[in-house]
């Protein structure tokens, strides 16, 4: 439900999951997502189990840097039609194309989030500076009074 958290949260990446789980376990998790998409899509022809297995392997290989939360976000956005639809069949190659589109969208979204954080940090520093800053005139007075006390 929170796109920013899905992208910037601390969920493990696919590569990190591979250190913890066997590749077969990760494939089963991805196949569950793919099967859910298969069931969801209102088309006549669905992916076969071998196609889903192969697609899961391709996703693991091509998205090692994506977080598990981002994979779930991809499937949500895919089902929502954000990248296009399926015409007559749930095509694994189309899913691959949509995954490429998702990764491009993700880069842009991460840039936007990073820019937002940088702007917030800049504004925070500006407020802090405004509370502690003094004018040149005040600085010169302080320097003059320190010089006379020495």
KOLBA-330124 format. One record per residue (C-alpha): residue number from 1; x, y, z negated. Coordinates in Angstrom, 2 decimals. Layout:
# residues N
{NUM; {X; Y; Z}}
...
//
This chain:
# residues 150
{1; {0.00; 0.00; 0.00}}
{2; {3.00; 2.31; -0.54}}
{3; {5.00; 2.58; 2.67}}
{4; {7.79; 4.62; 1.09}}
{5; {8.23; 2.10; -1.72}}
{6; {8.22; -0.79; 0.77}}
{7; {11.05; 0.90; 2.66}}
{8; {13.11; 2.24; -0.24}}
{9; {12.29; -0.14; -3.10}}
{10; {14.62; -2.77; -4.45}}
{11; {13.08; -5.83; -2.81}}
{12; {15.71; -8.31; -1.60}}
{13; {16.78; -8.34; 2.03}}
{14; {16.42; -11.39; 4.24}}
{15; {20.20; -11.87; 3.98}}
{16; {20.00; -11.76; 0.17}}
{17; {17.15; -14.28; 0.19}}
{18; {19.33; -16.61; 2.26}}
{19; {21.89; -16.64; -0.57}}
{20; {19.18; -17.73; -3.01}}
{21; {16.99; -20.01; -0.89}}
{22; {17.56; -22.50; 1.87}}
{23; {16.80; -21.27; 5.36}}
{24; {13.95; -23.79; 5.58}}
{25; {12.26; -22.18; 2.57}}
{26; {12.56; -18.76; 4.12}}
{27; {11.18; -20.12; 7.40}}
{28; {8.16; -21.52; 5.55}}
{29; {7.52; -18.10; 3.96}}
{30; {7.75; -16.41; 7.36}}
{31; {5.63; -19.09; 9.00}}
{32; {2.94; -18.35; 6.41}}
{33; {2.99; -14.70; 7.54}}
{34; {2.91; -15.76; 11.19}}
{35; {0.08; -18.24; 10.58}}
{36; {-1.87; -15.50; 8.83}}
{37; {-1.37; -13.30; 11.91}}
{38; {-2.34; -16.24; 14.12}}
{39; {-5.58; -16.69; 12.18}}
{40; {-6.27; -12.96; 12.05}}
{41; {-5.86; -12.23; 15.74}}
{42; {-9.13; -12.45; 17.60}}
{43; {-7.78; -14.23; 20.64}}
{44; {-8.54; -17.58; 22.20}}
{45; {-5.01; -19.01; 22.37}}
{46; {-2.92; -19.20; 19.20}}
{47; {0.78; -19.92; 18.64}}
{48; {1.73; -23.54; 18.18}}
{49; {3.66; -24.74; 15.13}}
{50; {6.93; -25.09; 17.12}}
{51; {6.49; -21.53; 18.43}}
{52; {5.88; -20.25; 14.90}}
{53; {8.95; -22.10; 13.61}}
{54; {11.10; -20.67; 16.41}}
{55; {9.72; -17.16; 15.85}}
{56; {10.45; -17.43; 12.12}}
{57; {14.06; -18.37; 12.94}}
{58; {14.38; -15.45; 15.35}}
{59; {13.03; -13.05; 12.72}}
{60; {15.54; -14.35; 10.15}}
{61; {18.44; -13.93; 12.58}}
{62; {17.41; -10.50; 13.89}}
{63; {16.29; -8.86; 10.66}}
{64; {18.79; -9.84; 7.97}}
{65; {19.00; -6.25; 6.78}}
{66; {15.22; -5.84; 6.38}}
{67; {13.72; -6.23; 2.93}}
{68; {11.02; -8.78; 2.21}}
{69; {8.68; -5.85; 1.55}}
{70; {9.48; -4.47; 5.01}}
{71; {8.68; -7.81; 6.65}}
{72; {5.32; -7.81; 4.87}}
{73; {4.79; -4.21; 5.97}}
{74; {5.58; -5.20; 9.56}}
{75; {2.94; -7.94; 9.55}}
{76; {0.41; -5.60; 7.94}}
{77; {1.05; -2.92; 10.56}}
{78; {0.96; -5.53; 13.31}}
{79; {-2.46; -6.74; 12.16}}
{80; {-3.61; -3.12; 11.89}}
{81; {-2.75; -2.65; 15.57}}
{82; {-0.04; -0.04; 15.01}}
{83; {2.17; -1.47; 17.74}}
{84; {-0.42; -2.79; 20.17}}
{85; {-2.52; -5.89; 20.43}}
{86; {-2.61; -9.38; 21.85}}
{87; {-4.47; -10.10; 25.04}}
{88; {-5.81; -13.63; 25.26}}
{89; {-2.99; -15.18; 23.23}}
{90; {-0.83; -14.57; 20.20}}
{91; {2.44; -14.38; 22.11}}
{92; {5.68; -14.87; 20.13}}
{93; {7.57; -12.69; 22.60}}
{94; {5.07; -9.88; 22.00}}
{95; {5.65; -10.26; 18.25}}
{96; {9.38; -9.87; 18.97}}
{97; {8.72; -6.72; 21.00}}
{98; {6.55; -5.35; 18.21}}
{99; {9.31; -6.15; 15.71}}
{100; {11.72; -4.04; 17.78}}
{101; {9.16; -1.21; 17.77}}
{102; {8.80; -1.62; 13.99}}
{103; {12.56; -1.35; 13.46}}
{104; {12.62; 1.84; 15.51}}
{105; {9.68; 3.24; 13.53}}
{106; {11.44; 2.19; 10.30}}
{107; {14.60; 4.14; 11.22}}
{108; {12.55; 7.25; 11.85}}
{109; {10.57; 6.79; 8.66}}
{110; {13.73; 6.26; 6.58}}
{111; {15.20; 9.43; 8.10}}
{112; {12.03; 11.29; 7.12}}
{113; {12.14; 9.91; 3.57}}
{114; {15.85; 10.71; 3.26}}
{115; {15.22; 14.26; 4.48}}
{116; {12.40; 14.62; 1.94}}
{117; {14.69; 13.44; -0.90}}
{118; {17.46; 15.80; 0.23}}
{119; {15.01; 18.71; 0.33}}
{120; {13.72; 17.85; -3.15}}
{121; {17.28; 17.67; -4.46}}
{122; {18.13; 20.99; -2.83}}
{123; {15.04; 22.61; -4.38}}
{124; {15.91; 21.15; -7.78}}
{125; {19.43; 22.59; -7.57}}
{126; {18.06; 25.95; -6.42}}
{127; {15.76; 26.12; -9.46}}
{128; {18.62; 25.12; -11.74}}
{129; {20.86; 27.75; -10.17}}
{130; {18.19; 30.43; -10.53}}
{131; {17.94; 29.67; -14.26}}
{132; {21.67; 29.84; -14.88}}
{133; {22.89; 32.31; -12.26}}
{134; {23.93; 35.86; -13.03}}
{135; {24.26; 38.85; -10.76}}
{136; {27.62; 40.19; -9.60}}
{137; {27.05; 43.22; -11.81}}
{138; {26.55; 41.02; -14.89}}
{139; {29.65; 39.00; -13.98}}
{140; {31.75; 42.17; -13.68}}
{141; {30.48; 43.37; -17.09}}
{142; {31.42; 40.04; -18.66}}
{143; {34.88; 40.17; -17.10}}
{144; {35.38; 43.74; -18.27}}
{145; {34.30; 42.97; -21.83}}
{146; {36.57; 39.89; -21.92}}
{147; {39.48; 41.97; -20.66}}
{148; {38.97; 44.57; -23.40}}
{149; {38.81; 41.92; -26.14}}
{150; {42.15; 40.42; -25.12}}
//
